[in-house]
């Protein structure tokens, strides 16, 4: 009987030990599986929502035009005896560009001056005769008719002298036209005629084109819907609105000028308005005919919220950003963007000043994802890597 009782007790003890061992291993496997299932935190680059004054621009496309353009033409006919400029040379108003043979016009002046001297001599003689005839008339020795005739001759010679002087002045004007000078400060273009050729007012292309480059003008267009905003700002400001010119890639600023004109009608075909701005151009970064991007500063938003342009993501429901929460997880936040300029996005709504947002690394994120924030060289390397990937189509 004792042996029968002992055997079941041993069997029960072995079974209990096996169960305890199974439960221990099962818990260990569950913990390992849970640890394996938990994803590692995603490394990201973070930024902070800043608050400061932000300029509001209206962006358009325009063409640079010369402030003044003059075709140097001849006002008389003659042979060119010298060219006094080099193509592409900077010239000033009054500089001699070419010389027309002046000899025919100088000869004409000499002729008119000879006529003037002759008529002056005759006038002197006529006045002397008039004096003598008047004295004789007082004594009754000269008839009134003779005296009147002599007075008429004096008047005729005085009129002839005025005509001679007018002809001399006109001839001197013609002589001055033999000097073809620059009417403005600027740069000369390609020469249109050579030494030895005959030039005249009917010569189609003239001598050369002089283009004024400093200052220079820019004509650009904007949608007609922004016209009320521009007009309101012009009325509120005592100074012309600033205009910035950028290259076609929108990366290099070429100049800063001032709005000079809003055209007096809207282009019905395109629904746009034309504007003209003037720029100082001493460095000649703006060139006539150049296509540039124009930015018209219409107002400034005070205490505007800004983030890096990389923060803004686009989804099926519009723009959004990943906001970093206190527990190092991220939340997807819909936002409204007012403008993106020079890598900076102006936020209308959706973010608050001082909040942390994800600048780089969004492609691995989902709402609730745990993140770790990169700093220093690691952050710079991640940003550069994303920029390089973005360039790959």
PLY file of the C-alpha trace (Angstrom):
ply
format ascii 1.0
element vertex 393
property float x
property float y
property float z
element edge 392
property int vertex1
property int vertex2
end_header
0.00 0.00 0.00
2.79 2.47 0.74
4.35 1.94 -2.66
1.05 2.66 -4.42
0.67 6.04 -2.68
4.22 7.19 -3.37
4.13 6.63 -7.11
1.23 9.05 -7.83
2.89 11.68 -5.64
6.08 11.46 -7.66
4.18 11.67 -10.90
2.32 14.78 -9.70
5.55 16.49 -8.67
7.15 15.85 -12.04
4.13 17.25 -13.84
4.13 20.38 -11.67
7.79 21.00 -12.34
7.28 20.61 -16.09
4.41 23.09 -16.10
6.42 25.66 -14.21
9.29 25.28 -16.65
6.93 25.69 -19.62
5.41 28.88 -18.25
8.85 30.35 -17.63
10.00 29.69 -21.21
6.71 30.93 -22.66
7.01 34.28 -20.87
10.59 34.60 -22.06
9.53 33.97 -25.68
6.73 36.53 -25.42
9.06 39.22 -24.06
11.58 38.53 -26.84
8.85 38.65 -29.47
7.53 41.92 -28.07
11.02 43.41 -28.06
11.56 42.26 -31.65
8.19 43.70 -32.75
8.83 47.19 -31.29
10.40 49.32 -34.10
13.49 51.39 -33.46
12.98 55.18 -33.20
13.22 56.94 -36.56
16.05 59.50 -36.77
14.83 62.90 -37.97
16.04 66.48 -38.22
13.87 68.88 -36.26
13.15 72.59 -36.47
11.20 75.13 -34.49
8.27 77.26 -35.66
9.63 80.83 -35.65
7.71 84.07 -35.26
8.89 87.29 -36.94
7.95 89.91 -39.53
7.61 88.36 -43.00
7.54 90.31 -46.30
4.65 89.36 -48.59
5.57 89.25 -52.28
3.64 88.99 -55.51
5.68 87.01 -58.02
5.70 87.55 -61.76
7.83 87.10 -64.85
9.23 90.03 -66.78
11.70 91.25 -69.36
14.49 93.76 -68.83
14.39 96.75 -71.17
16.79 99.63 -71.62
15.90 102.81 -69.77
16.62 104.71 -73.01
17.49 103.44 -76.48
18.61 105.79 -79.27
19.49 105.09 -82.87
22.20 107.58 -83.85
21.13 108.88 -87.27
22.52 111.55 -89.57
20.49 114.74 -90.05
22.44 115.69 -93.17
23.99 113.81 -96.06
27.71 113.34 -96.36
30.66 111.00 -96.39
31.86 109.50 -93.11
35.54 110.33 -92.68
36.09 108.84 -89.21
34.54 106.43 -86.70
35.37 107.48 -83.15
34.09 104.60 -81.02
34.66 100.91 -80.41
31.74 98.51 -80.48
30.57 97.79 -76.93
32.22 100.94 -75.57
30.67 102.93 -72.74
29.99 106.48 -73.90
28.59 109.65 -72.39
26.16 112.20 -73.75
27.98 114.46 -76.23
30.83 112.05 -77.01
31.85 112.09 -80.69
30.90 108.84 -82.41
31.59 109.68 -86.08
32.57 112.62 -88.28
30.94 113.53 -91.60
33.06 115.48 -94.08
32.50 119.10 -92.95
34.09 120.91 -95.93
30.94 121.49 -98.03
29.13 122.97 -95.04
32.10 125.09 -93.99
32.30 126.47 -97.54
28.64 127.42 -97.35
29.27 129.32 -94.12
32.18 131.16 -95.72
29.93 132.18 -98.62
27.19 133.51 -96.35
29.72 135.41 -94.24
31.09 137.04 -97.44
27.56 138.11 -98.37
27.12 139.54 -94.91
30.29 141.61 -95.13
29.26 142.93 -98.57
25.83 143.94 -97.38
27.29 145.57 -94.24
29.60 147.68 -96.45
26.70 148.69 -98.67
24.62 149.57 -95.61
27.40 151.81 -94.29
27.51 153.64 -97.63
23.72 153.89 -97.82
23.49 155.38 -94.33
26.17 157.93 -95.19
24.26 158.93 -98.35
21.05 159.22 -96.34
22.77 161.61 -93.95
24.05 163.80 -96.78
20.69 163.83 -98.60
18.89 164.74 -95.40
21.22 167.74 -94.87
20.70 168.85 -98.46
16.95 168.42 -98.07
16.96 170.72 -95.06
18.51 173.39 -97.28
16.12 172.71 -100.17
18.82 171.23 -102.42
17.45 167.63 -102.43
13.97 166.44 -103.30
11.85 164.53 -100.76
11.61 161.64 -103.25
15.41 161.23 -103.28
15.50 161.18 -99.49
12.68 158.55 -99.26
14.41 156.40 -101.86
17.61 156.47 -99.85
15.74 155.53 -96.65
14.21 152.54 -98.44
17.65 151.43 -99.62
18.97 151.56 -96.04
16.03 149.46 -94.81
16.52 146.99 -97.65
20.19 146.50 -96.75
19.38 146.12 -93.03
16.93 143.34 -93.93
19.53 141.72 -96.18
22.01 141.70 -93.29
19.46 139.94 -91.05
18.92 137.37 -93.80
22.65 136.87 -94.17
23.01 136.33 -90.43
20.13 133.84 -90.41
21.71 131.91 -93.27
25.02 131.80 -91.41
23.33 130.52 -88.24
21.49 127.84 -90.24
24.69 126.82 -91.99
26.46 126.53 -88.63
23.68 124.23 -87.44
24.21 122.11 -90.54
27.94 122.08 -89.85
27.32 120.88 -86.30
25.39 117.94 -87.73
28.61 116.67 -89.29
29.56 115.55 -85.76
27.50 112.49 -84.85
27.47 112.44 -81.04
25.88 110.22 -78.42
22.58 111.65 -77.18
22.70 109.70 -73.86
25.01 107.91 -71.48
25.13 104.26 -72.40
26.79 101.47 -74.34
27.17 101.44 -78.12
26.20 98.35 -80.05
27.26 96.98 -83.42
28.39 99.57 -85.98
25.98 99.75 -88.92
28.11 101.68 -91.42
31.81 102.01 -92.19
34.22 104.83 -92.94
33.97 106.12 -96.52
30.27 105.39 -96.95
27.65 108.05 -97.57
25.20 108.49 -94.72
21.95 110.44 -94.85
18.74 110.89 -92.85
17.18 108.09 -94.90
19.84 105.53 -93.93
17.68 102.77 -92.41
19.84 101.55 -89.53
21.66 104.78 -88.82
25.21 104.72 -87.47
24.80 102.70 -84.25
22.37 102.07 -81.39
23.20 103.50 -77.95
21.53 101.76 -75.02
21.31 103.21 -71.51
21.94 100.44 -68.93
22.12 102.42 -65.69
19.40 102.77 -64.66
17.54 99.96 -66.40
13.85 99.06 -66.48
11.86 95.88 -66.01
8.38 95.22 -67.37
6.59 92.32 -65.70
3.06 90.99 -65.35
0.88 89.93 -62.41
-2.66 88.51 -62.24
-5.32 91.20 -62.33
-6.71 89.95 -59.00
-3.78 91.52 -57.10
-4.42 95.00 -58.52
-6.62 96.23 -55.61
-3.97 95.14 -53.10
-1.25 97.00 -55.02
-3.32 100.16 -55.41
-4.23 100.14 -51.71
-0.60 99.74 -50.69
0.51 102.51 -53.07
-2.02 104.90 -51.55
-0.95 103.96 -48.02
2.79 104.28 -48.69
4.67 107.52 -49.34
7.47 105.71 -51.18
7.39 103.47 -54.28
6.95 99.76 -53.63
10.18 97.73 -53.75
10.73 95.23 -56.56
13.34 92.45 -56.54
14.71 90.84 -59.70
15.91 87.22 -59.68
17.40 84.98 -62.33
15.29 82.34 -64.09
16.25 79.72 -61.48
14.96 82.07 -58.77
18.19 81.56 -56.84
20.30 84.68 -57.48
19.10 88.21 -56.80
20.11 90.44 -59.70
18.93 93.78 -58.39
16.53 95.77 -56.24
14.48 98.58 -57.71
11.28 100.53 -57.25
7.89 100.27 -58.88
7.46 103.12 -61.36
4.20 102.35 -63.11
1.09 100.21 -63.08
-0.17 100.23 -66.64
-3.47 102.00 -67.28
-5.32 98.97 -68.61
-5.68 95.23 -68.01
-4.64 92.84 -70.76
-7.94 91.20 -71.65
-6.31 88.29 -73.48
-4.38 87.10 -70.42
-6.26 88.69 -67.52
-3.07 90.30 -66.23
-1.63 93.72 -65.55
1.67 95.13 -66.70
3.99 96.88 -64.26
7.24 98.73 -64.79
10.08 99.06 -62.29
13.39 100.93 -62.50
16.65 99.51 -61.17
20.09 100.99 -60.54
22.40 98.80 -62.59
25.99 99.84 -61.99
27.19 96.22 -61.94
25.19 95.49 -65.13
23.73 92.27 -63.83
20.50 93.19 -65.62
20.71 93.24 -69.42
18.09 94.38 -71.95
16.10 91.45 -73.27
16.86 89.26 -70.24
13.99 87.17 -68.84
13.84 87.44 -65.04
11.56 86.68 -62.12
10.12 89.74 -60.39
9.00 89.98 -56.76
6.83 92.94 -55.80
6.78 93.63 -52.06
3.18 94.59 -51.32
3.09 94.36 -47.53
4.73 92.87 -44.43
3.01 90.42 -42.10
3.96 91.20 -38.54
4.59 88.25 -36.17
4.21 85.75 -38.97
4.87 82.05 -38.33
7.57 80.50 -40.49
9.21 77.11 -40.92
11.69 75.61 -43.33
10.09 74.85 -46.68
11.07 71.18 -46.18
8.61 70.96 -43.30
5.65 71.32 -45.67
4.43 67.99 -47.04
1.68 67.42 -49.58
-0.98 64.75 -49.18
-4.36 63.91 -50.76
-6.05 66.35 -48.38
-3.57 69.18 -48.87
-0.52 70.41 -47.02
0.52 68.96 -43.67
3.47 68.83 -41.28
4.75 66.38 -38.68
4.73 67.94 -35.21
6.98 66.43 -32.51
5.15 65.77 -29.24
6.55 65.66 -25.70
6.85 61.86 -25.71
9.04 61.95 -28.85
6.25 60.73 -31.12
4.94 62.62 -34.11
1.49 63.81 -35.07
0.32 64.71 -38.56
-1.02 68.28 -38.55
-2.88 69.85 -41.55
-1.59 73.34 -42.29
-2.29 76.26 -44.62
0.67 77.89 -46.36
0.55 81.55 -47.39
3.76 81.57 -49.44
7.12 79.85 -49.83
10.03 82.19 -50.51
13.78 81.53 -50.35
13.31 78.18 -48.63
11.00 79.61 -45.96
7.28 78.84 -45.68
4.84 81.32 -44.15
2.11 79.46 -42.26
-1.46 80.78 -42.12
-2.78 78.15 -39.72
-2.05 74.74 -38.21
1.11 75.50 -36.21
2.05 77.53 -33.15
5.18 79.50 -32.36
7.81 77.41 -30.58
6.49 74.01 -31.67
9.00 71.46 -32.92
8.42 70.09 -36.41
10.16 67.52 -38.57
12.38 69.12 -41.22
13.93 65.97 -42.65
13.12 62.24 -42.49
9.35 62.40 -43.06
9.33 59.52 -45.56
9.61 56.94 -42.73
7.02 58.51 -40.44
3.44 57.67 -39.58
1.25 59.30 -36.93
2.48 58.04 -33.55
5.93 56.97 -34.75
8.69 57.29 -32.15
11.55 59.47 -33.29
15.02 60.45 -32.22
16.29 63.93 -33.11
19.60 64.26 -34.91
21.99 67.09 -34.09
25.17 68.58 -35.46
26.96 66.75 -38.28
24.41 63.94 -38.32
21.62 66.42 -38.99
23.61 68.12 -41.75
24.40 64.77 -43.37
20.75 63.69 -43.30
19.61 66.98 -44.84
22.21 66.74 -47.60
21.23 63.15 -48.33
17.56 64.06 -48.67
18.42 66.97 -50.98
20.44 64.61 -53.16
17.61 62.08 -53.30
15.17 64.81 -54.23
17.24 65.62 -57.32
16.88 62.03 -58.60
13.75 61.79 -60.78
0 1
1 2
2 3
3 4
4 5
5 6
6 7
7 8
8 9
9 10
10 11
11 12
12 13
13 14
14 15
15 16
16 17
17 18
18 19
19 20
20 21
21 22
22 23
23 24
24 25
25 26
26 27
27 28
28 29
29 30
30 31
31 32
32 33
33 34
34 35
35 36
36 37
37 38
38 39
39 40
40 41
41 42
42 43
43 44
44 45
45 46
46 47
47 48
48 49
49 50
50 51
51 52
52 53
53 54
54 55
55 56
56 57
57 58
58 59
59 60
60 61
61 62
62 63
63 64
64 65
65 66
66 67
67 68
68 69
69 70
70 71
71 72
72 73
73 74
74 75
75 76
76 77
77 78
78 79
79 80
80 81
81 82
82 83
83 84
84 85
85 86
86 87
87 88
88 89
89 90
90 91
91 92
92 93
93 94
94 95
95 96
96 97
97 98
98 99
99 100
100 101
101 102
102 103
103 104
104 105
105 106
106 107
107 108
108 109
109 110
110 111
111 112
112 113
113 114
114 115
115 116
116 117
117 118
118 119
119 120
120 121
121 122
122 123
123 124
124 125
125 126
126 127
127 128
128 129
129 130
130 131
131 132
132 133
133 134
134 135
135 136
136 137
137 138
138 139
139 140
140 141
141 142
142 143
143 144
144 145
145 146
146 147
147 148
148 149
149 150
150 151
151 152
152 153
153 154
154 155
155 156
156 157
157 158
158 159
159 160
160 161
161 162
162 163
163 164
164 165
165 166
166 167
167 168
168 169
169 170
170 171
171 172
172 173
173 174
174 175
175 176
176 177
177 178
178 179
179 180
180 181
181 182
182 183
183 184
184 185
185 186
186 187
187 188
188 189
189 190
190 191
191 192
192 193
193 194
194 195
195 196
196 197
197 198
198 199
199 200
200 201
201 202
202 203
203 204
204 205
205 206
206 207
207 208
208 209
209 210
210 211
211 212
212 213
213 214
214 215
215 216
216 217
217 218
218 219
219 220
220 221
221 222
222 223
223 224
224 225
225 226
226 227
227 228
228 229
229 230
230 231
231 232
232 233
233 234
234 235
235 236
236 237
237 238
238 239
239 240
240 241
241 242
242 243
243 244
244 245
245 246
246 247
247 248
248 249
249 250
250 251
251 252
252 253
253 254
254 255
255 256
256 257
257 258
258 259
259 260
260 261
261 262
262 263
263 264
264 265
265 266
266 267
267 268
268 269
269 270
270 271
271 272
272 273
273 274
274 275
275 276
276 277
277 278
278 279
279 280
280 281
281 282
282 283
283 284
284 285
285 286
286 287
287 288
288 289
289 290
290 291
291 292
292 293
293 294
294 295
295 296
296 297
297 298
298 299
299 300
300 301
301 302
302 303
303 304
304 305
305 306
306 307
307 308
308 309
309 310
310 311
311 312
312 313
313 314
314 315
315 316
316 317
317 318
318 319
319 320
320 321
321 322
322 323
323 324
324 325
325 326
326 327
327 328
328 329
329 330
330 331
331 332
332 333
333 334
334 335
335 336
336 337
337 338
338 339
339 340
340 341
341 342
342 343
343 344
344 345
345 346
346 347
347 348
348 349
349 350
350 351
351 352
352 353
353 354
354 355
355 356
356 357
357 358
358 359
359 360
360 361
361 362
362 363
363 364
364 365
365 366
366 367
367 368
368 369
369 370
370 371
371 372
372 373
373 374
374 375
375 376
376 377
377 378
378 379
379 380
380 381
381 382
382 383
383 384
384 385
385 386
386 387
387 388
388 389
389 390
390 391
391 392
